[in-house]
């Protein structure tokens, strides 16, 4: 069974004083991969500025917008349609303890092949010990499932208590945050144990009552020697599957923000986001 997804994204930017120029890059296009197929994408703006496409450093496609005249308001609208494959993650994952898997995890070849996602960053560095330990008598996958559960049990989803630069020490102190905070914490703990981990940005089908950001969701992908890259969503204690639509990945949030750019304007500015994700079972042909 497959799911047909429709995603409607809009962002309205308003400026107290006219902006003279700007440059934006949007990283919001669903990825084509083994579990999802992008059928169509459309991106427009209220000023009818031509849209450029480019590829970022991790080989993900972006939209680029460069207004040539002044403006005090601009709205961006994107519409995506894709097919998401429904699969049983447990069928592709090695769930049994294997001493060989631990040996592979620590091998020079495995570490060299995944070096980028073993490096710590400012957002994924722990400055104190946490109350979670890996057990070497169970599988790597079970350890990561336990980590997923531990974060969900120990921390409370709460908006407006952190920002994109919040240090993990503060998250551990207040035990609150949003999806990007829990993702950074998961990555930091996994890397400390030597498991390659990367930050994933994408969309979440929240119709089932899951927690997630109103604009974009974040989760983790870990590389296991016997299973490859597997997604974990610590915000909801889920495996990333048919409800998760991947856009991009990187070492942390700073590698894959949905929007970045520069605007030349004085005074206040505001941005309002709306993201709607809907799904239905694919009709058989």
Buried (B, 14 or more C-beta within 10 A) or exposed (E): EBBBBBBEBBBBBBBEEBBEBBEBBBBBBBBEEEBBBBBEBEBEBEBEBEBEEEEBEBEBBBBBBBBEEBBBBBBBBBBBBBBBBEBEBEEEBBBEBBEEBBEBBEEEEBBEEBEEBBEBBEBBBBEEEBEBEBEEEBBBBBBBBBBBEBBBEBBEBBEEBBEEEBBBEEBBEBEBBBBBBBBBBBBBBBBBBBBBBBBBBBBBBBEEEBBBBEBBBBBBBBBBBBBEBBBBBBBBBBBBBBBBBBBBBBBBBBBBBBBEEEBEBEEEBEEEBEBEBEBEEBEEE
